Amino acid sequence: MEKYIDFPNLPESEVTEVIMSGDRLFICELMNNYHINILLPCPLKNIDGSEKYHADMAVCHLGGNKFVMDENNRELINGFVSLGADVSVSGGIDAKNPKLNVCFLKDRVICNKDKADRKILDFCLKKNIGILHTKQSYSACSTAVVNENAVITADNSIYGVCIKNGIDVLKINEGYIRLDGYDYGFIGGCCGLIDKDLLVFSGDITRHPDCENIKAFTKNYGVDIASLGKSELYDIGGILPIKEKISV
């Protein structure tokens, strides 16, 4: 038995389904060791390079069965709708307008209000979810979620917003994460929780210079970390958990 995860990014039990890029097939193959069903977003038409495959560009999970998805992902949209999901459609997404790239932390969301899709902002206002504005338009990609009040980032703007709003935040060094076509990728784009107490990384986290600090930070919240392979870390657009086992 499984169900949609109640709060985006925050599973309460073993994850059974994720949305993530298939651009690095060996990462998907390693994820199969966790017996998780992987859904692949279609490539975005208005974006070049590996970013076009990124889940955090194509999908925003609002919680439960509610999603906002890029209009080009018809196969994904139709599949979710056929299973009873409530899917809103977003358009005009490109590298300068990453409208779905926001970071939910249960009753708060970190995002650039000027770039986020209006449907997401309206949902937050309706549900009394606090909107924490940051200059960073790629908030999901730039933020590794450890729990509802603890994150990891290399971004100065997100770091400042977290400090101001009482969110425990570990500031790490920029770089050391590969993103083809760019100088480097981002920490949120190379990881995701696949259980309440397990954060997995797309690549070898021990190759990051802040690895020990990351381990200590997550351990403080009862979260273990695991590496998918021994390669360098890849920014694959995040590992978006959407379904989990029903606890009995």
C-alpha distance (Angstrom), angle and dihedral (degrees) to the residues before:
residue distance angle dihedral
M1 . . .
E2 3.78 . .
K3 3.79 140.0 .
Y4 3.76 140.2 -171.5
I5 3.79 113.3 -83.6
D6 3.80 108.9 -101.9
F7 3.80 97.4 -140.9
P8 3.83 122.7 33.8
N9 3.82 115.1 -104.5
L10 3.82 91.6 3.8
P11 3.81 114.8 96.2
E12 3.78 117.5 -177.5
S13 3.80 95.3 -159.3
E14 3.80 141.7 11.2
V15 3.81 110.8 -34.6
T16 3.81 115.8 -124.6
E17 3.82 101.2 -179.7
V18 3.80 136.6 29.4
I19 3.78 138.2 174.7
M20 3.79 113.5 -134.3
S21 3.78 142.8 143.8
G22 3.79 119.6 -79.0
D23 3.79 91.1 -159.0
R24 3.81 90.7 103.5
L25 3.78 101.6 45.9
F26 3.79 94.3 -176.7
I27 3.82 89.0 62.1
C28 3.81 89.8 54.3
E29 3.80 90.5 47.9
L30 3.79 90.9 52.9
M31 3.81 90.4 47.9
N32 3.80 87.5 57.7
N33 3.80 87.4 71.2
Y34 3.80 86.5 72.9
H35 3.83 91.6 53.8
I36 3.79 92.1 -122.4
N37 3.79 122.3 151.8
I38 3.81 109.7 -123.6
L39 3.80 122.5 -149.9
L40 3.80 116.7 -163.2
P41 3.81 121.4 -148.9
C42 3.79 117.7 -136.5
P43 3.81 115.2 -107.8
L44 3.79 113.5 -89.0
K45 3.80 111.9 -114.2
N46 3.81 97.4 -144.3
I47 3.80 97.8 50.2
D48 3.80 129.1 76.2
G49 3.78 127.7 -150.6
S50 3.78 129.2 17.8
E51 3.82 92.6 -37.2
K52 3.80 88.8 77.5
Y53 3.82 88.7 73.3
H54 3.81 96.7 47.6
A55 3.79 118.8 123.5
D56 3.80 92.7 -150.0
M57 3.81 88.9 60.0
A58 3.81 96.2 46.7
V59 3.80 105.1 36.0
C60 3.78 138.2 39.6
H61 3.80 116.4 -171.4
L62 3.80 109.9 -150.6
G63 3.79 93.7 -174.1
G64 3.79 134.2 -82.2
N65 3.79 111.2 13.6
K66 3.82 94.6 -24.2
F67 3.81 121.1 109.6
V68 3.79 142.3 160.2
M69 3.82 112.9 -146.3
D70 3.76 136.9 -177.9
E71 3.81 112.0 -96.9
N72 3.80 92.5 -123.4
N73 3.81 91.9 62.4
R74 3.80 93.3 81.6
E75 3.78 95.1 147.3
L76 3.79 91.5 53.2
I77 3.82 92.8 42.7
N78 3.80 93.6 49.0
G79 3.78 92.1 46.4
F80 3.79 93.1 52.4
V81 3.80 93.9 43.9
S82 3.81 91.2 50.1
L83 3.81 88.1 57.1
G84 3.81 92.7 51.0
A85 3.80 101.1 -95.9
D86 3.80 120.3 148.6
V87 3.81 104.4 -125.6
S88 3.80 126.1 -178.8
V89 3.78 118.7 -165.3
S90 3.80 126.5 -128.5
G91 3.81 128.4 -165.4
G92 3.77 140.1 -173.4
I93 3.78 94.6 49.4
D94 3.79 115.6 160.1
A95 3.80 138.6 139.2
K96 3.82 91.6 -75.6
N97 3.79 93.2 44.0
P98 3.83 108.6 44.1
K99 3.80 90.2 168.1
L100 3.79 96.8 171.3
N101 3.80 97.3 43.9
V102 3.81 98.2 105.8
C103 3.80 130.9 130.4
F104 3.80 119.1 -129.3
L105 3.80 120.5 -157.9
K106 3.82 102.0 -177.9
D107 3.82 102.3 -91.0
R108 3.81 95.5 13.8
V109 3.78 136.4 55.1
I110 3.80 127.7 -157.3
C111 3.79 111.6 -147.8
N112 3.76 147.9 127.4
K113 3.81 100.4 -97.3
D114 3.79 90.6 -156.2
K115 3.82 92.2 58.4
A116 3.81 104.6 31.9
D117 3.80 118.7 103.3
R118 3.79 112.3 -95.4
K119 3.80 90.1 -128.7
I120 3.80 89.9 61.6
L121 3.79 93.4 48.0
D122 3.81 92.3 47.4
F123 3.81 90.3 50.0
C124 3.81 90.3 51.8
L125 3.79 92.4 49.5
K126 3.81 91.2 48.6
K127 3.82 92.7 49.2
N128 3.84 95.1 41.1
I129 3.79 91.3 -116.0
G130 3.79 109.5 161.1
I131 3.80 113.8 -118.3
L132 3.80 111.1 -143.3
H133 3.79 108.1 -164.3
T134 3.80 120.0 -142.7
K135 3.79 133.0 172.5
Q136 3.80 88.5 -127.3
S137 3.82 109.2 98.1
Y138 3.81 91.6 -169.9
S139 3.79 96.1 60.1
A140 3.81 97.5 148.4
C141 3.78 91.8 47.9
S142 3.81 91.5 47.9
T143 3.82 97.4 47.7
A144 3.79 129.6 69.9
V145 3.81 108.5 -158.5
V146 3.80 115.1 -141.9
N147 3.79 96.9 167.5
E148 3.80 138.4 -31.2
N149 3.80 91.6 -70.9
A150 3.80 104.4 27.8
V151 3.81 130.0 70.2
I152 3.79 142.4 160.5
T153 3.80 123.6 -136.5
A154 3.79 144.1 155.0
D155 3.81 91.7 -156.1
N156 3.81 116.6 107.3
S157 3.80 95.0 -153.5
I158 3.82 94.0 51.5
Y159 3.79 90.2 44.1
G160 3.81 90.7 54.4
V161 3.81 93.0 47.2
C162 3.81 90.9 51.0
I163 3.79 93.7 49.0
K164 3.81 90.7 48.6
N165 3.81 92.3 51.0
G166 3.80 100.2 43.5
I167 3.80 96.9 -105.0
D168 3.79 114.2 145.7
V169 3.79 106.1 -122.5
L170 3.78 134.1 -177.8
K171 3.81 112.3 -150.6
I172 3.80 112.6 -149.2
N173 3.79 134.8 -178.0
E174 3.78 120.4 -82.8
G175 3.78 117.6 -112.0
Y176 3.82 133.0 20.9
I177 3.82 89.5 110.0
R178 3.80 119.0 97.8
L179 3.80 122.5 -129.2
D180 3.79 113.6 165.6
G181 3.80 112.9 -124.6
Y182 3.82 93.2 23.5
D183 3.79 136.5 75.6
Y184 3.79 89.5 -111.5
G185 3.80 144.6 -24.0
F186 3.79 133.8 -122.3
I187 3.79 138.2 -98.0
G188 3.81 97.7 -119.5
G189 3.77 89.8 52.1
C190 3.78 93.2 60.2
C191 3.79 102.5 49.0
G192 3.79 149.6 37.4
L193 3.79 141.2 176.7
I194 3.81 112.9 -99.0
D195 3.79 93.1 177.1
K196 3.78 134.0 11.6
D197 3.79 89.0 -95.1
L198 3.82 104.0 30.8
L199 3.80 127.2 78.0
V200 3.82 114.9 -175.9
F201 3.79 126.8 -159.9
S202 3.80 128.6 -151.3
G203 3.76 96.0 -124.4
D204 3.78 135.5 3.1
I205 3.80 111.3 -38.5
T206 3.82 90.6 -167.4
R207 3.80 88.1 70.9
H208 3.80 90.7 65.4
P209 3.85 113.2 92.8
D210 3.81 90.9 -134.3
C211 3.79 93.6 52.0
E212 3.80 96.0 116.3
N213 3.80 92.0 48.5
I214 3.80 89.8 48.6
K215 3.81 91.2 50.2
A216 3.80 92.2 49.0
F217 3.80 92.3 47.0
T218 3.80 95.5 50.3
K219 3.81 92.2 42.1
N220 3.80 88.5 57.7
Y221 3.81 86.3 64.6
G222 3.79 95.8 42.7
V223 3.80 93.2 -104.5
D224 3.81 122.0 136.5
I225 3.79 122.3 -156.2
A226 3.80 129.8 -140.0
S227 3.79 134.7 -172.7
L228 3.79 125.8 -132.7
G229 3.78 99.2 -142.2
K230 3.78 134.3 -32.0
S231 3.80 99.6 -85.3
E232 3.79 125.6 107.2
L233 3.79 115.8 -75.6
Y234 3.81 114.0 -83.5
D235 3.77 126.2 -154.3
I236 3.81 99.0 -135.1
G237 3.81 96.1 165.0
G238 3.76 94.8 -90.5
I239 3.78 135.5 -72.9
L240 3.80 104.6 -91.4
P241 3.83 113.1 -158.3
I242 3.80 112.5 -152.4
K243 3.83 107.6 160.1
E244 3.79 133.8 37.4
K245 3.78 139.9 180.0
I246 3.78 115.7 -87.0
S247 3.77 108.7 -112.8
V248 3.80 114.3 -128.4
